[in-house]
Structures are given as C-alpha cells and as structure tokens.
Amino acid sequence: MSRDWILTILIMLGLVAGIVVGEMLYDAGYNANDPSSVHAHAGALGIFEFVGVSVFMGLLKMLIIPLVASSVIVGVTSVGDFSRLGRIGAATLFYYFATMMIAVIIGLVIVTTIRPGDELAKTANVAQLMQEQQTDSLREITDRGEVMAEAGIMAAVRNLVGQMIPTNIVEAMAKGQPLGVICFSIFFAVIVTTLGDKGKIIVEFFSAVFEVLMRMVVAVMWLAPVGVFALLAWTIGRIGLAVFVGPAGKFIIGSLLGIGIHALIVLPLILWIFGRTNPFRFMFQIRQALLTALATDSSSATLPVTIECTTEYGGVGKETAGFVLPLGSTINMDGTALYEAVAAVFLAQAFGVELSMTQLIIVAVTATLAAVGAAGIPSAGLVTLVIVIDSVNGSLGTTAIPVAGIGLILGFDRIIDMFRTVANVWGDAVGAKIIDRLAKD
C-alpha cells in the first residue's frame, strides 16, 4: 500500500474517531450531575484544542505566507507574457464570481423552498432565545459587523482593497494577510521578468524555496490524522450532534443540501465541460486537501495541502496552482456566499419577514460581494452576514431583522463552516484545473 493511501486512511479514521469521541465527551460533560465531570470535560477540550489548533493548524499556518510568496512569484515568472498573464487573471476572476453567484442562487432556492425559519417564527420565545445567545463572542461579531455595515457594501470593498494594497508589506506578512502578499508578489514577479538574465537567479531562488516548502507540507501532513482527530473531537465535544434536531437541524440540513448540490453537481459539471476532466476522479486525487479543509475549517490553513495535492496528484501545473490557488483561498468563497444568503433569509423567516424577489436579488448580490470582502477577517462569514442583513433592512425601510438574531445560528455555525470550507477549497481546485487547461491551450 502506497504512503498516499496509508495517510488517507489514517486521516479518515481520525475524522470518524474524532466525531465519536467528541460526542461521548459532550454527553459526559453536559449530562452528568457530577461537577467534576464538567471540569474533566473542559480539560479534555483544552487538550484537543491545543493539539488541533495550536500544533497542527499552527504548523500549516506557519507555511502559508512563505508558500504564497514563493508560489505566486514562480507562477507569474513562468508565464512571462504580460498579455497572457492578464488573460489568465481575467479568466480566474470571472470563474470566481460566476461560481459564487451560482452558489448563492442555489442557496436562495433551497431556503425559500424548505423555509426552515418558519418553525422559529411560530415560537413565542424567539426573542428570549436570541437574548440567551448574547455572549461575548456574539457581541464582538455584531459590533464589528455593524461598523462595516454603516458604510454599506462599500465597507467590504474597502476592506478588500486595504488587504490588497497594504501600507507595509512586512506588517502584512507578520499579520498573516495573504492577499497583500499575493499582490506584492505579483508586482514583484512582473518586474523580475523585465530584468532578463539578471532575474534568473531570483527565479531559481524562489523555485528552490517553493520546493523546500512543499516537502515541509508533506512532513506536516503526517501529523494530520492526530490533528484531524483533535479538531473534530474539540468541535463536536462543544456542541454535540443534537444540533441536527429541530429548526436548527432543518437550517443545517438545508445549508448542507445547498453546499452539496453546488459541490457535487454544479462544480463537477463545470469542470467536466470547461476542464475536460473527470470531476470525481479529480476529487478523489485531492481528497487529502478536502479532508483537511473539513477538519481545519480554514481555506487559508488548507492552502499548503491544496497546492501539494493538486500539483502532485491532480495534474495541475505548479505555475497555474501557484497563481490561482493562493488568490482563490482569499477571495473565492462559494460555500461562504451560499451560507450568508441562506442565513439571511432564514433569519428573515424566523422574525416573520417576507422577502420580495427584489429583496432576494439584493441578498444575492450583497452575499456575493460580502463573501469576497470577508477575506482575512476572523469569523468572516458571521461578520459580513451583518452587511447582508443591513442591506435587507435598508430595502425594507425598517430594522425588521435584528442583527443580534445571528445569535440563533452562532452555536452551530462551526458545523456548517466545516462543510462550506470544503466547498471553498473544492471550488479553488476546480478553478485551478480549468485555468491550467486554458493556459496550456
């Protein structure tokens, strides 16, 4: 059995074991009357968080900035022709926005069909439920979101531009802001191509750096089974699997249904038509990246694994992957855009607000742009959801949907976020495969 197969099986075992242990931990911590069991529950969660977040995700995040810089420089310098680079960039951006808009439309169709918020609307204690969710985390999210919403969708656009053009590139690197590093690296690489023979040593240097970093990614991936186990146990241990029952469960299932349709039907169809590739074979080839995305809940943290899988197993050229994937991990958010549209309509239904077709179009456009502008922001989907809600309230002429209503979905957001991250990473990989074929043609 090859190393690749052994690692894949171990990661899948880690996923299953993490879910089982997490549920057992949740039951022991919240159903026992013994206070000592609650302390033991918190202690176990702390250990899993340390192993999964601090160690495993920490190692992956450590590689992001140097990997982004070297891969983009190698990718751009290999293209050479500025006009060809412009065509590839334009095609990449068109793909990103088109697939995000398709994802949003799918989400709106599902949420307006199954109407998961209607059950909450019938509950007299919606306001009480909302009040019970007034945690410090929710207050931080709503406060930050309201600051952005005051300036409308332009706040998200300004945030995006601010990340693209940092005033201090060293500070952007230190803060782990990949979008600024990408733009600087593109600019740097373009100038390098104008140096002729003098620039060859720079290209060779970054090519060597890129190869070293990819070998580091391979080494870190052997910790993935333990890291994935710890992350899943930590996640399920905090919220349990009972969230799939009732109105919350209907919302979760509706969101996952939309993500599933987009990831398993729409994106494969696009890849088959425009990439001339067997989509499910390609999905199987990058399975380690998708499993890592499920556990880490972060497109950026998964980026090193995505580049490694698409180039080593998926047949994507290193030059194309180096340009398309880092950009996609920051602005291509199919799953996030879909989720924000579903969540906004869900909250409208929960508070008895009927949205017209015009207002649904506003949700679609705002969710797409807000998802792009969310790059680099912690709790990005929930923070920019405030912008979507604010745009709907603006079209209604009243604050019909309280921003604090986000508290109704805050508790189980992590579960959906895991799967929408998989959709984000899968969308990036599909885009890289399609653009790689276009570049070769």
Secondary structure, DSSP 8 states (H G I E B T S, - for coil): --HHHHHHHHHHHHHHHHHHHHHHHHHHHHH-S-HHHHHHHHHHHHHHHIIIIIIIIHHHHHHHHHHHHHHHHHHHHHH--HHHHHHHHHHHHHHHHHHHHHHHHHHHHHHHHH-TTHHHHT-TTHHHHHHHT--HHHHHHHHHHHHHHTTTHHHHHHHHHHHHS-S-HHHHHHTT-HHHHHHHHHHHHHHHTTSGGGGHHHHHHHHHHHHHHHHHHHHHHTTHHHHHHHHHHHHHHHH-GGGGSHHHHHHHHHHHHHHHHIIIIIHHHHHHHHS-S-HHHHHHHTHHHHHHHHHH--HHHHHHHHHHHHHHTS---HHHHHHHHHHHHHH--HHHHHHHHHHHHHHHHHTT----HHHHHHHHHHHHHHHHHTTT-TTHHHHHHHHHHHHHHHHHTS--S-GGGGHHHHTTHHHHHHHHHHHHHHHHHHHHHHHHHHHH-
